[in-house]
Amino acid sequence: MFTIGDFARHGRVSVRMLRHYDATGLLRPAHVDPTTGYRYYTAAQLARLNRVIALKDLGFTLQKVQAILDEKVTTEELRAMLRLRHAELEATMTAAAARLTQVEARLRSIESEGQMPSNDVVLKSLPSVRLAELTAVAPDFDTIGPVVEPLYGELFRRLEAAGIAPSGPGVAYYEDAQDGGILIHAGVEVSVPLSDHDGLQIVDLPPVEQAATVMHRGSMETVLPTVQTLGRWIDANGYRSVGHPREINLECPDNHGEWVTELQEPVNKA
């Protein structure tokens, strides 16, 4: 048997934590000396300790840990539970990282207030463009990314199944959804007749006489300062927005930080 100190060392936990587990009934010592009160543990109890620590580190409360272990779940059942919890925590971390990126972008916008836009905004006309597109609704602009990326994945899968090759870059644009969310149009330029292909909608975006455009370099999660730069330029130069802005995906390598996207906003003189 191990003393509580030796068992703690082998289990990589504190003596204080083992005493707490004993007090709550989560992990009782194998033997307690009736004279000295010293606690002793066996090597076999490391298995239960490992399960306690793994479940606790994955966010389960001690009460839930005890309930799980007292039900005597099998190793396979426990492994499945841990994998599920692991996936949930990974999703939470991914969402938190995306939110942090958006907060940093908002901070950069705040820091640039009162400064003249440094991006090169260009006025130009936009030709008509034919798109194969899919649509979906996001609750708000902060959640567009997790919606639009799989939407494009499905779009290109259906294009391949229909034997349609893109003839130009991807084009995304947004509208207000009826339920208050954001209706996302994820499209790509094609040269096919106006008809449905395997659930794809083929649409023609009309030409635009005049649009204010600017290049954004980097992930779309960091696009906010560029969007607001364009908005400030439109206001400062006496224009107003008159249509749905478009995002033209000019370069989309695997590294999102190297993306190049042209933001296009139809305008006319106010």
Residue pairs with C-beta under 8 A, 6 or more apart in sequence:
1 30
1 31
1 40
1 41
1 42
2 10
2 40
2 41
2 42
2 43
3 38
3 39
3 40
4 15
4 18
4 19
4 29
4 38
4 39
4 40
4 41
5 15
7 18
7 41
7 45
7 46
8 14
8 15
8 17
8 18
10 43
10 46
11 18
11 46
11 49
11 50
11 53
13 49
13 53
18 27
18 39
18 41
19 39
21 27
21 52
22 28
22 29
22 39
24 62
24 66
25 66
26 52
26 62
26 65
26 66
26 69
27 45
27 48
27 49
27 52
29 39
29 40
29 41
30 40
30 41
30 42
30 45
31 39
31 40
32 38
32 39
32 40
33 40
48 69
51 65
51 69
51 78
52 65
52 69
54 82
55 64
55 65
55 68
55 69
55 81
55 82
56 62
56 65
58 82
58 85
58 86
58 89
59 85
59 89
60 68
60 85
68 78
68 81
73 81
95 146
98 145
98 146
98 221
99 142
101 219
101 221
101 222
102 142
102 221
102 224
104 222
105 221
105 222
105 223
105 224
105 225
106 224
108 224
108 225
109 224
109 225
109 228
112 225
112 228
112 229
117 229
117 230
117 232
117 233
117 236
118 229
119 214
119 215
119 226
119 229
119 230
119 233
120 214
120 215
121 212
121 213
121 214
121 229
121 230
121 233
122 212
122 213
122 214
123 210
123 211
123 212
123 213
123 267
124 210
124 211
124 213
125 207
125 208
125 209
125 210
125 211
126 207
126 208
126 211
126 246
126 264
126 266
127 207
128 204
128 205
128 206
128 207
129 168
129 171
129 189
129 204
129 205
130 189
130 190
130 191
130 192
130 194
130 202
130 203
130 204
130 205
131 171
131 185
131 187
131 188
131 189
131 190
131 202
131 203
131 204
131 205
132 155
132 159
132 164
132 166
132 187
132 188
132 190
132 192
132 197
132 200
132 201
132 202
133 155
133 185
133 186
133 187
133 188
133 200
133 201
133 202
133 203
134 151
134 154
134 155
134 158
134 186
134 187
134 199
134 200
134 201
135 151
135 183
135 184
135 185
135 186
135 201
136 147
136 148
136 151
136 183
136 184
136 186
137 147
137 177
137 179
137 181
137 182
137 183
137 184
138 144
138 146
138 147
138 148
138 181
138 182
138 184
139 181
139 182
140 181
140 182
141 182
144 174
144 182
144 184
144 220
145 220
145 221
147 184
148 172
148 184
148 186
151 184
151 186
152 170
152 186
155 186
155 187
155 188
155 200
156 188
158 197
158 198
158 199
158 200
159 165
159 166
159 188
159 190
159 200
161 198
162 197
162 198
162 200
164 190
164 192
164 197
164 200
165 190
166 188
166 189
166 190
167 189
167 190
167 191
168 188
168 189
168 190
169 188
169 189
169 248
169 249
169 250
170 186
170 187
170 188
170 189
170 248
170 249
170 252
171 185
171 187
171 188
171 189
171 205
171 246
171 247
171 248
171 249
172 184
172 185
172 186
172 187
172 246
172 247
172 249
173 185
173 187
173 205
173 244
173 245
173 246
173 247
174 182
174 183
174 184
174 185
174 244
174 245
175 182
175 183
175 185
175 244
176 182
176 183
177 183
187 203
190 202
192 202
193 202
194 202
194 203
194 204
195 202
196 202
205 246
208 243
208 264
208 266
209 266
209 268
210 266
210 267
210 268
211 264
211 265
211 266
211 267
212 230
212 233
212 234
212 239
212 264
212 265
212 267
213 262
213 263
213 264
213 265
214 226
214 229
214 230
214 233
214 262
214 263
215 260
215 261
215 262
215 263
216 223
216 226
216 259
216 260
216 261
216 262
216 263
217 258
217 259
217 260
217 261
218 256
218 257
218 258
218 259
219 256
219 257
219 259
220 247
220 256
220 259
220 261
221 256
223 261
223 263
226 263
227 263
230 263
230 265
234 240
234 241
234 265
234 267
238 269
238 270
239 267
239 268
239 269
239 270
240 267
240 268
240 269
240 270
241 265
241 266
241 267
242 266
242 267
242 268
243 265
243 266
244 266
245 263
245 264
245 265
245 266
246 263
246 264
246 265
247 261
247 262
247 263
247 264
248 261
248 262
248 263
248 264
249 259
249 261
250 260
250 261
250 262
251 258
251 259
251 260
252 259
253 259
